[in-house]
Each structure stands twice: as C-alpha cells, then as structure tokens.
Amino acid sequence: SRHGAPDFPPRMMEKPGGHAAIELRADGEPKQSSRSHKWELSIDGQDFVKDVNNHNTSVNYDEWHIQAFRVVDDGKNKVHEFYWNLPDTTKVIRSSLSRSYGNSASSSSALTFGDAPWSLGNERLSGILRGIQLYTSYLSLPDLIKEINNPLSSKMGQDKIWYLNMNPSPNDIEDKSGKNHHPQWVSSAKAGAWSEKTSGLASVPRGNSSGNNCNSEF
C-alpha cells in the first residue's frame, strides 16, 4: 500500500490472539500531537520498531511511502516482515513467532485499514492511504517489486490477487481485482477526499487518493 505520513498518527495498541498490525509508534508526548514516531510492526502483544539492517525507522513526515507486509511459514517459524520504505528492500522490520501463532481466528479478526478491529472509532489513522493490493499467497521479493510497479504483472500476482484498488475514494472502495472482495465503511465517519488544501504532500503518485480518518474493513 501507499500512504503519506500523517501529522499526528495515533498509536494503535496491539492485543494478543492473532492480530498483526503495521503502525506508527509515538515516541514523544502527548501521543496525539507528537511529531516523533517510528514505523512499527505490532504482533502477539509486542511492538517491533528495530530494522534488521539497523536503518533508522523514524517517520519522515509529508512524504509518500510504498510499503508491504508478508507472512510465511518457513518450516520452523511464522516469519512476519514489514517493508516500510520500498523499493528499498533492505528497510525491513522482521519478527519470527511459533508456527502455531495465528492458526485460529480471534473474535475480532478483520482486515482493517485506518482503524483497529478491537477498538473501532478510537484508533483511527490521520493520514492518506491509496494503492491497496492484497494477495492470498506469499510473494517473492522480485514478484513483490513487479506488483508494486505494475499490479498483476507477475504470474503469482495474477493468480493470487485477492483485492485491488489503486485509487480508492470515499465513494469507491470496491475490489477491482475481479474477486468481489468488497470492503465496507465501519461507520458513517468515513474518509474524506484528499486535496492539496488539506495535506502538506506536494502530489499524489499514480492517481487520486482518499485520506483522513480512513476506517474500512473486510
């Protein structure tokens, strides 16, 4: 997915029981107005902010970031990877857990964007989301980069696409992949449309975007 760093993104608290979240971690106080955040992978009740190659994970505000999350069972562990500044694949936060982790769904399981399924309406993103691509299988890094540059350009991408919407808007978050996995807004307080007047970002890459208080789920 692609998104712009928000002015004051909320800290989304992780809860155990099979949840994994890609979040912004507030290092400063107060949390709601801090301008000091780090990219974070939250999983199994833990918050991981350390890059495996020791890159600084502090957020650069008012910049677009292309990001991806992968999970694979390598025969020993469930390996979770958050690539937080693609196409640079060296910038990654990684966590390995037991192979039994996530095998059963929790009561609040959902693919949720811009909100938290365990606390809907209370942990919303203040930022811009666009270019959402979901796949049913683990993509190799070469295929991942191909899909970022041109969705459905790899055979794996074509075979395993689950949801696609490169230009979501408040009135159009439908699945464009042909798989009919259509999400819905979880409340009437849905996202507003992006405009230069409401964002410090100079431009939106590859089309228009939906933005503030984005809270949709599958």
N, C-alpha and C positions, 0 to 999 in steps of 0.2 A: 504494500500500500504506500501511498504518498501522502505526506501531510506537512503542514507548516507548524513550526514550534509556536505554541500559544504564549500569550503574555503572562498568564499565571495559571498553569495547568494544575488541577487538583491531584493530590496524592491518592491513588487508588489502593486501598488496603487489600492484601491478598488473604484468602481464607483457605485452610486445608480442605482436601476432599476432591481433588482432581481438577482444580482450577489452574490455568496458566494465563498470565496477563502481561502485556507489554505496556509499560507505564513510564511516566515521568516522576522521578523522586525529588521531592523538595528538600534541599539541604539547608535552606535558610528559614527564618521565621519572620512574620507569620506565614503559614503554609499557603494561604490564599493569595498572598501578594508577593511571595518570594520570587526573585529573579535568579535564584541559584538552584538548578535542577540537574539531575543526571538521568540518562537513559537507563531503564531498569527492566529486568525480567523477573517477575514475581511468580513463584511456583511453590507449591507444597508448604505454604506459610512462610516462605523465605523470600528475601529481596536481594537480587544479584545485580550489582552495578559495575563489577570489575570486568574489563575487557580482557580476553585471553591473551592478547598481544600487548597488553599494558597501554592501549590508547586511552586518552582522557575521554571519559564518557559524559562530560559536562555538556549540557544542551547549548547549541548556538541558536539564539532567538531570531525570528523573522527570516528564516531560511527554510527551503524545502528539503525534505529528507525522503529518500526512497528506502523502504525497509521491508524485511521479510522475516518470517518465523517458520522454522522447520522442526519437526519431531521425528525421531527414528528409533526403533528398537534394534540395537546393533548386536543382539545376542547376549549381551552382558548387562546393559543398562538402557533406560529410556533417555536418549540424549536430546536436549532442548537447545536450540540455537536461535538467537535473535541478532540478525544482521541489521545494525542500526544506522548505517550510512553507506548504502550501496550506490555505485557498483564496487566500492572498495570492500572486498570480501575478507580482508584482514581485521575489519572492525566488527567484532562479534562477541556477544556475551553468551556463555555456554554453561549449562547445568546438566549433570547426569544423575538420574534417580533410579530407584529399583525398577525392574521390569514390570512389577505388579502395579506401579503407580498409574492411576488414570484408567484402569481396566473396567471400573464400574462408574456409571454416571451419577453425579450428585443431584440433589433435588432441584438445584438452580442452574443446571447445565444449559448453556446457550452460547451461541456465537454473538457476542455483544460488542458493538462499536460505539465508543464515546460515552460509555456508562458502565456500571458494574451490576451483574445479574443478581447479586446478593444485597444490593442497596440502590435500587433503581431510583433515579432522580436526584441522588445525593452525591454522586461522584462523577459528574459529567466533565468531559473534555472541553476546554476553552481553546479551540484551535481549528484547523482546516484539514479535512480528510478527503481524499479522492483516489482514483485508480485502485479499486479494491478487487483483488484476484484471489480466489480460494481454490485449492486443489485437494483431491482425495488421497493422493499419494505423495511421498517424499520426492522432491525434485533434486537432481544433482545440481551442483553449482553452475556448470555450463548451461543446463536447461533453465535454471532459475534466471540467469542473466538474459538468456534469449527471451524468456517470457516477460521480463521487465521491459526490454527494448521493443518487443513486438508480441503482444499476447496471442497465444495459440500458434506460435511459430515453431514450436518443437512438437515432436510426436507425443511425448509424455504430456505436454501441456494440452494438446488436443484431446487426448484420451482421458485425462484425469481432471479436467476443469470441472469445478462444482458451482462456482458463482463468478460472475464478471460484470463489473460496471465501472468503466474508466471515467465517466463524467456524471457522478451522482448529483442529484439536486433535491431540494425539499419535496418536489413533486414527482421525482423519478428515482427510486432506489431499486427498481426491478432488476432481476437477473437477466443479463444479456447473453449468457452462455448457451442458452437453449435448454438448460437442465430444469428450468422452472423452480428454482430455489429462491423464492421471493421473500425478502425480509419485511418487517413492518416496524413502524414507529411505535415505541412503547408508551408514548403519552402524546397529548396534544402539543406539548412543548418541544416540537421537532426543530431540526436545524434551520437556520436562516441561510439565505444565499450569500455567497462570498461577493464582496465588491471592494474596489480599491479604497473606498472611503472608510471601510470598517476593518481594514487589515494593513499592516505595515509591510506586507510582502509586495515586492515590486511587480511580480507577474505570476500567473498560474501556469505550470507546464502542461502541455497537451490537453487543452480544453478548459472548461469551466469547473467550478467546484462548489460543493456545499460546505457549510462551515460551522459556526458557533453552536454550542450545546447539541452536538450530534449525538443522538441516542436511538439507534435502531438495533434490532436483533433478529435472528433466525429462530 
